[in-house]
């Protein structure tokens, strides 16, 4: 029981940072592109409290992690924060800027994964004991893993995920309008992919990159 609590605590900080900074990045890039909505509402901040959704940021990731620990298997760890409001009509070039705003979240997760890897590289040799080194490794590995999971999950080409927004921005206007009509079914499709395990085929290459990144450090 103690090991389970310790593992959840170990993953809590990277998971909360990954989810909340993902949303803040959307708001920041939207501001750069002309929409100050999130900025005015105070959502472009590194303060997790401004972004935390009790269910999506805490309950869902916690249950998924706990389930994987109890079952002894691996689980797709995902969640969400309170969505950052973006008024696409205020963007200077709505169709193009929508792509950059959508990319900002997954891009932020990639940067965080690389920073966790850099922290591991810089500090692993400074640990005074083997136990401290193992704790740092586990903490940084959690940071790398959760960010790559969320990056992969959000890049799925399904609306309303970021990947869906990116696809919509890349498609010709008429095709994009037709594609946007699929959004009401997006969460249902996503749930089916998660339950059947098919989403794992999309996430796996990102996690392989994470393993390569850690191996490259040592």
PLY file of the C-alpha trace (Angstrom):
ply
format ascii 1.0
element vertex 218
property float x
property float y
property float z
element edge 217
property int vertex1
property int vertex2
end_header
0.00 0.00 0.00
2.84 2.36 0.91
4.58 1.64 -2.41
1.37 2.47 -4.29
0.95 5.79 -2.48
4.63 6.61 -3.08
4.33 5.88 -6.79
1.21 8.04 -7.17
2.98 10.86 -5.29
6.02 10.45 -7.54
3.91 10.87 -10.67
1.64 13.61 -9.30
3.90 16.63 -9.87
4.96 15.70 -13.44
1.36 14.85 -14.36
-0.12 18.08 -12.99
2.61 20.16 -14.63
2.20 18.33 -17.93
-1.56 18.87 -18.05
-1.71 22.44 -16.77
1.26 23.86 -18.71
-0.19 22.24 -21.82
-3.26 24.46 -21.42
-1.26 27.58 -20.54
0.74 27.11 -23.74
-2.47 27.19 -25.80
-3.42 30.51 -24.20
0.03 32.02 -24.63
0.26 31.21 -28.35
-3.33 32.42 -28.84
-2.25 35.74 -27.31
0.70 35.93 -29.71
-1.73 35.32 -32.57
-4.15 38.04 -31.52
-6.63 36.46 -29.07
-6.09 37.78 -25.53
-9.09 35.94 -24.02
-7.07 33.46 -21.95
-4.56 36.15 -21.00
-7.24 38.48 -19.66
-8.81 35.63 -17.67
-5.49 34.84 -16.01
-5.13 31.43 -17.63
-1.68 32.04 -19.13
0.11 31.12 -15.92
2.33 28.39 -14.49
0.12 28.25 -11.40
-1.56 24.81 -11.63
-4.44 25.93 -9.40
-5.74 28.15 -12.20
-5.97 25.17 -14.55
-6.82 22.17 -12.38
-10.03 20.32 -13.16
-10.82 18.07 -10.16
-11.93 15.21 -12.40
-9.63 15.50 -15.41
-6.43 16.65 -13.68
-6.66 14.65 -10.45
-9.28 11.89 -10.42
-8.92 10.35 -13.89
-5.08 10.21 -13.98
-5.05 8.98 -10.38
-7.52 6.17 -11.08
-5.66 5.10 -14.23
-2.33 5.03 -12.42
-3.79 3.21 -9.43
-5.43 0.67 -11.74
-2.15 -0.02 -13.52
-0.34 -0.46 -10.19
-2.97 -2.87 -8.85
-3.10 -4.90 -12.06
0.66 -4.91 -12.42
0.37 -3.83 -16.04
0.84 -0.61 -17.92
-1.84 1.95 -18.56
-2.34 4.95 -20.80
-2.07 7.88 -18.42
-4.04 10.85 -19.63
-6.17 13.66 -18.31
-7.24 17.19 -18.95
-7.31 20.60 -17.33
-9.99 23.25 -17.52
-9.97 24.15 -21.22
-8.30 27.45 -21.98
-10.81 29.62 -23.87
-9.68 30.52 -27.38
-11.81 32.75 -29.62
-10.65 31.69 -33.07
-12.44 34.65 -34.65
-10.02 37.00 -32.88
-6.94 35.31 -34.32
-5.25 37.34 -37.03
-5.27 34.40 -39.46
-7.86 32.04 -37.94
-7.27 28.97 -40.12
-3.47 29.09 -39.94
-3.19 30.36 -36.38
-5.50 27.59 -35.18
-2.76 25.13 -36.14
-0.14 26.95 -34.06
-2.47 27.29 -31.08
-3.27 23.57 -31.23
0.40 22.60 -31.63
1.37 24.67 -28.58
0.03 22.13 -26.06
1.77 19.01 -27.42
4.85 21.12 -28.14
4.93 22.19 -24.50
4.76 18.52 -23.45
7.70 17.68 -25.74
9.76 20.50 -24.23
8.90 19.31 -20.71
9.94 15.74 -21.59
13.29 17.02 -22.86
13.76 19.17 -19.74
13.10 16.17 -17.48
15.70 14.23 -19.50
18.17 17.12 -19.16
17.58 17.24 -15.39
18.29 13.52 -15.19
21.50 13.94 -17.18
22.73 16.89 -15.10
21.88 15.72 -11.59
22.03 11.92 -11.55
25.77 12.01 -10.85
25.35 14.43 -7.95
23.18 12.15 -5.85
24.89 11.20 -2.56
23.48 7.66 -2.40
22.20 4.96 -4.72
18.73 5.34 -3.21
18.71 9.07 -3.96
19.88 8.40 -7.52
17.08 5.86 -7.99
14.52 8.34 -6.66
15.72 11.01 -9.08
15.66 8.52 -11.94
12.08 7.45 -11.13
10.93 11.09 -10.79
12.49 12.21 -14.08
11.35 9.07 -15.88
7.80 9.80 -14.74
8.16 13.34 -16.13
9.39 12.06 -19.48
6.75 9.34 -19.74
3.68 11.34 -18.75
4.55 14.20 -21.10
5.11 11.90 -24.07
1.86 10.05 -23.29
-0.10 13.31 -23.18
1.64 14.59 -26.29
0.74 11.45 -28.22
-2.81 11.36 -26.87
-3.50 14.97 -27.82
-2.06 14.53 -31.32
-4.67 11.92 -32.21
-6.44 13.33 -35.31
-9.81 13.38 -33.57
-11.81 16.47 -32.69
-11.83 18.11 -30.15
-8.24 17.01 -29.47
-5.33 19.14 -30.65
-4.57 16.72 -33.44
-8.08 17.22 -34.77
-7.63 21.01 -34.70
-4.37 20.66 -36.60
-5.97 18.45 -39.26
-8.88 20.88 -39.57
-6.46 23.76 -40.10
-4.55 21.87 -42.78
-7.58 20.75 -44.79
-9.14 22.85 -47.57
-11.98 25.01 -46.22
-14.92 22.94 -47.50
-13.34 19.68 -46.37
-12.46 21.22 -43.01
-16.10 22.27 -42.47
-17.24 18.69 -43.14
-14.54 17.32 -40.86
-15.56 19.67 -38.04
-19.03 18.12 -38.07
-17.47 14.95 -36.59
-16.65 16.74 -33.31
-19.83 15.68 -31.45
-18.76 12.03 -31.91
-15.10 12.63 -31.10
-15.15 11.70 -27.43
-17.17 8.57 -28.15
-14.64 7.49 -30.78
-11.84 8.25 -28.36
-13.45 6.18 -25.62
-13.76 3.21 -27.98
-10.08 3.49 -28.92
-9.08 3.57 -25.25
-11.31 0.67 -24.17
-10.19 -1.53 -27.08
-6.55 -0.64 -26.55
-6.18 0.59 -30.14
-4.96 3.98 -28.93
-1.86 2.19 -27.66
-0.66 1.63 -31.23
-0.50 5.41 -31.70
1.09 6.11 -28.33
3.72 3.33 -28.49
6.17 5.09 -30.90
6.25 8.12 -28.60
7.01 5.92 -25.60
9.75 4.16 -27.59
11.27 7.59 -28.15
11.15 8.15 -24.39
12.98 4.88 -23.77
15.59 5.81 -26.38
15.99 9.22 -24.73
16.66 7.68 -21.32
19.04 5.09 -22.77
20.93 7.84 -24.61
21.62 9.55 -21.29
23.42 6.57 -19.80
0 1
1 2
2 3
3 4
4 5
5 6
6 7
7 8
8 9
9 10
10 11
11 12
12 13
13 14
14 15
15 16
16 17
17 18
18 19
19 20
20 21
21 22
22 23
23 24
24 25
25 26
26 27
27 28
28 29
29 30
30 31
31 32
32 33
33 34
34 35
35 36
36 37
37 38
38 39
39 40
40 41
41 42
42 43
43 44
44 45
45 46
46 47
47 48
48 49
49 50
50 51
51 52
52 53
53 54
54 55
55 56
56 57
57 58
58 59
59 60
60 61
61 62
62 63
63 64
64 65
65 66
66 67
67 68
68 69
69 70
70 71
71 72
72 73
73 74
74 75
75 76
76 77
77 78
78 79
79 80
80 81
81 82
82 83
83 84
84 85
85 86
86 87
87 88
88 89
89 90
90 91
91 92
92 93
93 94
94 95
95 96
96 97
97 98
98 99
99 100
100 101
101 102
102 103
103 104
104 105
105 106
106 107
107 108
108 109
109 110
110 111
111 112
112 113
113 114
114 115
115 116
116 117
117 118
118 119
119 120
120 121
121 122
122 123
123 124
124 125
125 126
126 127
127 128
128 129
129 130
130 131
131 132
132 133
133 134
134 135
135 136
136 137
137 138
138 139
139 140
140 141
141 142
142 143
143 144
144 145
145 146
146 147
147 148
148 149
149 150
150 151
151 152
152 153
153 154
154 155
155 156
156 157
157 158
158 159
159 160
160 161
161 162
162 163
163 164
164 165
165 166
166 167
167 168
168 169
169 170
170 171
171 172
172 173
173 174
174 175
175 176
176 177
177 178
178 179
179 180
180 181
181 182
182 183
183 184
184 185
185 186
186 187
187 188
188 189
189 190
190 191
191 192
192 193
193 194
194 195
195 196
196 197
197 198
198 199
199 200
200 201
201 202
202 203
203 204
204 205
205 206
206 207
207 208
208 209
209 210
210 211
211 212
212 213
213 214
214 215
215 216
216 217
